[in-house]
Amino acid sequence: ARSEHAKIAPEIPSFFGVEMAPRPARGLILLGVACFAAWCLATSVTSFVQAMPASGRSSALLGATGAMSSAVENAWPATLPSLSSAALPALGLTAIAAAAAALATASAPASRGNRRTAVAPAQSRVTCAARGGGRGGADGPLVVIAGPPAAGKGTQCEKIKAKYGYVHISTGDILRENVKGGTELGLKAKGYMDSGALVPSELIVDLVKDRLTKDDVKEKGCLLDGFPRAPDQAQAMVDAGLEVERVLVIKVPDDTLVERGCGRRLDPETGEIYHLKFKPPPAEIVDRLVHRSDDQEDKIRARLDAYHSQIDGILPFFKDAVVELDGTGKPDDVFELVTGGLDSI
């Protein structure tokens, strides 16, 4: 701020010392200039009226201008030198112009202040992070990725991690880590899991918030996968003050997703997943591949119905951050759309 002030200040002229004078003195300087201007004009008008023929002047007018001139002259120092009536109008107009310029100069510091404030929005996110706002002081962005089953979300997550370095976090991973580590939140979650009950959204949000305070997330940012899964979880995120910069939503027609899912096959020996059309397996292992029950059409369509019913209630909570992506193209083509959404953060 000091360097900017030093650059701008020399460009602003000083009239009658107004710019350099203390603020209380500025008013007195301007008042003096105004009185001088009024005296010059009033005196010149009086002289003009007195010079008029008696029939062409009004005694009321003469009295008013004379009184004005006398009042101003009495308020001015007695040592004011005599000035010719011809010079008085010019001096009066000059004094008025100088007073106006001085007044503009006096208001210049406020203009400079406004100019500095104009750059503040670009620094707002840094300021928010420094104050501990948003995600508990995290510096890196919080990105959510969502998509229906078989939309290629896992592939895009790997590409996002490789390019942007975000920490990839799924709620399943968070639950397992906290339960394994015996944390306070993990023990609470374990009680629900052991009883076969769903872990409450409030507890999931607490687990996510805790994970977002870790140093790796603060430094690199976060790619949150699989959360929120329901509108109540989205509401809990908003209530918790979690600031989401982007919500990437991969969109693929249901029939295309059914084709993708039904064609998948699992190699039970290696854990590798193939696709009969898009990623054909070697001929020598085809006989041992398994068609999982989750990859049957009826199961896939049931999961798609559940996904659509949930995502439609989630997105309104993040409408300003949502970026919808056409997921029907090749992975690299889809990733170009992903980068377009992330590079604008």
N, C-alpha and C positions, 0 to 999 in steps of 0.2 A: 504493500500500500504506500509506503514511503517513497519508493522509487517511482511509482506512477504519479504521485503528487508532485515530485520534483520535475518530472517531464512535462506535466501539464501547466504548472503554475507560471513559468516564464512566459507562456503564450498569452496570459491575461494581463492587460495594461492596468496601471493604477491611476485613478483620477482623484486629485486633491488629497492623496494619501488615504483614501477610503479603504483600499485593499489591505494596506499595511497597518492601519489603525486598529486598536482594540474595538470590539463590537460596540460597547457603550458609547465610544467617541464617534462612531460612524454616523449615528443619528444627529449629533450636534453639528458635524461637518455639513451634512446634507441640509439641515435646517438653515444654517448660515448661508449656504449657496442659494437656497430658495428665497430667503429674505432679500438678499442682494438683487436677485432677478426681479422680485416684486417691486422693490424700490425703484429700480431702473425704469421699469415699464410704467409705474404709476407717475413718476416724475415727468417722464417724457409726454405722457397723455395730458397731464396738468398743463405743461407748457404749451402744448398744441391747442388745448381748449382756450387758454388765456389769450392766445394769438388770434383767435377767431373774432369776427365782428360781434358786437354786443347782441345784434339781432339773431345771430346764428348759433348762440350757445345757451345752454340752460344753466341757471344758477345751481340747480340741484346737482347737475353733472359736475360742474366745477367744484362744488363743495365736497362731493363724494371722492373725486380723484385727489383733491388736495388733502382730505383727511387720510386717505390711504397712504399717500406719499409721506405725510408727517408721521404717521404711526410707524411706518417701517424705518424712517430716518431716525426716529427716537430710539428704536430698538437697536440700531446699528451704532458702532463707535463714533464718537463726535469728531474724530480726526479724519473721517472719510473725505478724501480730496474732492474738489469740485470737478465735475465732468461736464462736457458740452452736451447740450440737449440733442445734438445730432448723433453723438456716440452712444447715448443711453439706450435707445431701442436695440441696437446691435449687441451691446453688452448684455442686455436683459435676455435676449434670445440665446446668446452664447452660454450664459449662465444656466438657462433652463436645459439646454442640450447637454451641458456638462453634468448637471445634476442627474439627468436620466441615465447617462453613461455610467456615472458613479454608482447609481442604484443597481444597474445591471451587473457591474463589477462586484458589488457587495454580495450579490446572490450567486456569484460564480462558484464558491466552494461547495454549495449545495448541489450544483450541477455535477461537479466532479464526483461528489459522493454517490450520486445516482449512477454515474458511469461505472464506478467500481462495483456497485451492487448488481449491475446487469450481468456480470460474469459469475455471480454467485450460484445460479442454478446448475452450472456445469460441475460445481464442487459439492453439490448438496448430498450426493451419495457418500462421498468421502467424509463429509461432516457428520452425517447420520451414523456411519460406521464408527467414527471416532467417539461419538457420544454413547455408543452401545445400543443404538436403535436397530430397527429391522430384525435381523436374525441374531441378536445377542452380540453384536459387534463384529460379525464375520465380514471379511473384505471381499471374498470371492462371490460370484453370483450363485443364486439358487435356481436351478433349472429342473423342471418336472417333465418327464417324458411319459406319454400315455399312448395306448393303441390296443386294438382288439387282439385276440389270440391269432398267431401266425401272420401278424402284420409286419414282421421283421424288426421289431423293437430291439431285440437282443443284438442284432447285427449293427444297428445304428448306435446303440450304447457303446459298443467296442470302438467304433469309428470316432465317436465324440470324445471318448477318453483319450484316444491316441492323438487327436488334433488339439484339444483344448486342455487336457490334463485334469479335467474335473474328477473329483472323487465319486465313484459310482456307489450309490447306496440304495439298497432295497430294504424294505421293512422286515423281510424274512431274515436277512443277514443281521440286522440290528437286534432282532429278537434272539437269534441264536447266540450272538456275541454276549449279550447281557445275561442270558440264562447261564451260559457257560462260565462267564466271569463272576457270577454270583452277586451282581450289583443289586442295589435296592430296587431299582425299576425292574431288573431281570427277575428277581424273586416274586415281585407282584405279578408279572406276566406269567411266570411258571405256574402259579396257582390256578390261573384261568386255563392254561394249556393242559395241565394235568387233569383238570375236571372235564375237558372236552368243550369248554365254553369259548366263545370268541373273546379275544382281548379287546377291551373297550377302546373306543377311538381316543378318548382323553389320555389313556396310558400310552397308546401308540404315538400320539403327538409329543408327549413328554419324552419318549425314547428318541424320537426324531430330533427334537430340540436339543437334547443332551448331545446327540451325535454331531450336530451342527456347531457345537461350541469347541470341538476338537481343533487342534492346530492345523492339521492337514486340510480340513475344510475351509478354515479361515484363510489359508494361504492360496489354495487352488480353486475353490468353489466346489459346488456339489451338483451331481446329476442324480436326482431323486427318482427312483424307478419303483413303480407299484404302489405309490402313495401320492395323493389320497385315492382310495378305492371307492369311496361312497360320499354322498353329500354331507353327512354328519362329520366326516373326517376333514372335508374341505372347510366346513364351518369352524371346526376346532382349530385348524391352521390359521384362519383369519383371526379368530378370537385370541390366539396365542401370539399374534403379531409377526408371524413368519412372512417375510416379504419375498414373493416369488417374482423373479425377473422374466422368465419365459415358461410357458407351458406348451410343449411340442406335442401335437396330436397327429398321429399317423392314421390316415383314412384309407381304407381299402374296402371295396364292395364285399358283401357277405359271401356271394357265390364264389368269388375269387379266393376268399379265405378258406372256404370249405374245400375247394380243390387243393389248396396248399396243405391243409391239415390231413385230408384223407390220403394223400400220396406219401406221407412221411413213414419211414421205417427205421427201427432202432436195431443197431447191432449190439446184442447183449454182451458180447465178449469185449468190445472196445468202448462201448457207450456212444459211438459215433451215430449221428442221425443223418440218414440219406432221404432223398426224395425220388420217387420213381420217374418223375418228369424233369425236375429242375436240377437234381443232383443225383444222377443214377449211381447205384452201388456197383462195385466190381462183380462180374458174373459169378465168380467162385464163392461169394458169400451170400448170394441172394437167398438161398434156402434157409439160412439161419436167422434172417432178419425177422423182427417182430413188429406186427401192426398193433400198436398200443390201443387200449380201449378208449383213451382220451382222444384218439385221432379218428374215431368213428363219426359219421356225419351227424347223427342225432345229438351226440355229446357236444360236438363243435357248435351246432346251432343253438343249443341251450346256453352255452357259455357266451355266445355272441349276443343273445337276447339280454342276458344279465349285464353284459358290458354296456350295451346301449342304454339300458335303463339307468345305470349309474352315472355314466359319463355325461349324459344330458343334464343331470342335476349338479354335477361338479363344476363344469366350465363357467357357469354364470358367476361363480365366486372369483374367477381370475380373468374375466373377459378382456381386460386391457392388456393381458400378457399372453393371450392364446395365439399360437401360430399353427394353422392347420396345414398338413403336408400330404401331398398325393403319394401314397405308398405303393402304387401299382407298377412303378418303374423298377429298373435294376437297382441294386443297393447303392452303387455309386451315384446314380441319378437322384435317388432319394436323398443321399447325403449332401448333395449340392443344395437341395432345398433346406436341409437342416442347417447348413452353414449360413445360408441367407438369413435364417431366423436368429441364429446365435451371434453373428457378427454385428448385428444392429443393437446389441445390448450396450 
